[in-house]
Structures are given as structure tokens and as C-alpha cells.
Amino acid sequence: MKQVWKYPLNTPPGGVVEHRMPADAELLTVQEEHGSLVLWALVDPGAAGSEARRFAVVGTGHDIAVRVGRHLGTVRAPALYGGSVVLHVFEVQET
């Protein structure tokens, strides 16, 4: 049976966050929740194994220092950084 789990993306713009997830987790959305940036994923808690996945948080107009893959969402969140930054979240592609 599947469940939706959330993963905090606690890093300043330009940072990368790594989370261990059940194998084959489906990434759903990124939004602000209670002043934090959060990623939600559809997971199978009984999946055989887990995998480390990395996510880059980038501000508009900022350099991207890693190789990015799928765009997961853009967040305009007044509760983050005084509302002065629009954040974009990407899954990091492994080389």
C-alpha cells in the first residue's frame, strides 16, 4: 500500500539536500509549509530497498552549481527569506 511522505528541503538557495527514500518513490510537488520548503513523494513503505536522492534549491537569477534534472516546482513563499526570493527545486542528476 502506498503513502504520501514529506521531506524537508532545509537549505538556503544554491544548496543541495539529500534524502533517503523507499525505492521508486514518485516525486509529487514542492511547496512552502509553516515557513519551510517541503517536498512530497508517493512512496511504498514496503518497497525492497531505499535510494538516496538529491535536490537542488535555486533562486531566480542564481547560478546552478550542479547538474540538474527534472524541475519539481517553483515556490513563491512570503514566509521564506522575507518573501524576496522565488525558489526553484530540481532533482540533481548523477553523473
FINUTOR-899148 format. One line per field, with one value per residue (C-alpha): residue in one letter; x, y negated, z. Coordinates in Angstrom, 3 decimals. Layout:
// residues N
res a|...
u X|...
v Y|...
w Z|...
This chain:
// residues 95
res m|k|q|v|w|k|y|p|l|n|t|p|p|g|g|v|v|e|h|r|m|p|a|d|a|e|l|l|t|v|q|e|e|h|g|s|l|v|l|w|a|l|v|d|p|g|a|a|g|s|e|a|r|r|f|a|v|v|g|t|g|h|d|i|a|v|r|v|g|r|h|l|g|t|v|r|a|p|a|l|y|g|g|s|v|v|l|h|v|f|e|v|q|e|t
u 0.000|1.340|1.524|2.442|5.502|7.071|10.714|12.040|14.349|16.171|18.927|19.499|19.241|22.106|22.170|21.625|19.673|19.860|17.086|16.877|13.546|11.912|12.925|10.937|9.397|7.319|8.062|4.810|5.208|7.210|5.557|6.081|4.626|4.875|7.863|9.799|10.268|8.867|8.843|6.028|6.509|4.301|6.129|5.677|6.881|7.238|9.463|12.569|15.423|15.833|17.769|19.451|18.067|19.404|17.548|18.870|17.171|17.904|16.866|15.818|18.885|21.299|23.991|23.300|26.420|25.207|23.818|20.045|17.367|13.621|12.121|9.903|8.385|8.664|7.709|6.807|6.600|6.226|7.306|10.713|13.529|11.122|9.305|12.125|13.216|11.416|12.782|13.028|13.598|15.227|16.233|20.010|21.228|24.009|26.974
v 0.000|-3.444|-6.564|-10.217|-11.221|-14.657|-15.601|-18.999|-20.853|-22.866|-24.591|-28.159|-28.967|-27.313|-24.353|-20.647|-18.339|-14.541|-12.274|-8.510|-7.311|-3.960|-2.668|-4.093|-6.965|-9.215|-12.909|-14.875|-18.553|-21.155|-23.864|-26.048|-24.718|-26.612|-28.641|-25.669|-24.325|-20.778|-18.019|-15.444|-11.992|-8.968|-6.008|-2.309|-1.854|1.887|1.412|3.543|1.192|-2.540|-5.059|-8.375|-11.206|-14.742|-18.006|-21.442|-24.608|-27.558|-31.196|-33.047|-34.509|-32.471|-30.201|-26.454|-24.633|-21.060|-19.122|-19.356|-17.086|-17.237|-20.516|-19.710|-23.093|-26.832|-28.330|-31.920|-31.803|-35.015|-33.143|-32.269|-34.850|-37.720|-36.893|-38.364|-35.145|-32.831|-29.290|-26.563|-22.925|-20.346|-16.737|-16.508|-14.256|-11.906|-11.919
w 0.000|-0.894|1.249|0.755|2.772|3.118|3.128|4.294|1.924|4.561|2.640|1.510|-2.207|-4.055|-1.691|-2.243|0.083|0.114|1.370|1.574|0.172|-0.476|-3.915|-6.845|-4.863|-7.132|-6.557|-6.423|-5.543|-3.664|-1.558|1.477|4.722|8.031|6.836|5.410|1.904|1.668|-0.967|-1.034|-2.573|-3.168|-1.635|-0.979|2.628|1.960|-1.101|-1.223|-0.505|-0.481|-2.511|-1.842|-3.956|-4.126|-4.673|-5.623|-4.378|-6.661|-6.524|-9.685|-11.383|-9.249|-10.685|-10.599|-9.405|-10.002|-12.952|-12.608|-13.999|-13.569|-12.347|-9.359|-8.708|-8.278|-4.931|-4.111|-0.360|1.649|4.794|3.282|3.196|3.741|0.514|-1.561|-3.301|-5.714|-5.307|-7.939|-6.965|-9.235|-8.760|-9.130|-11.941|-11.009|-13.368
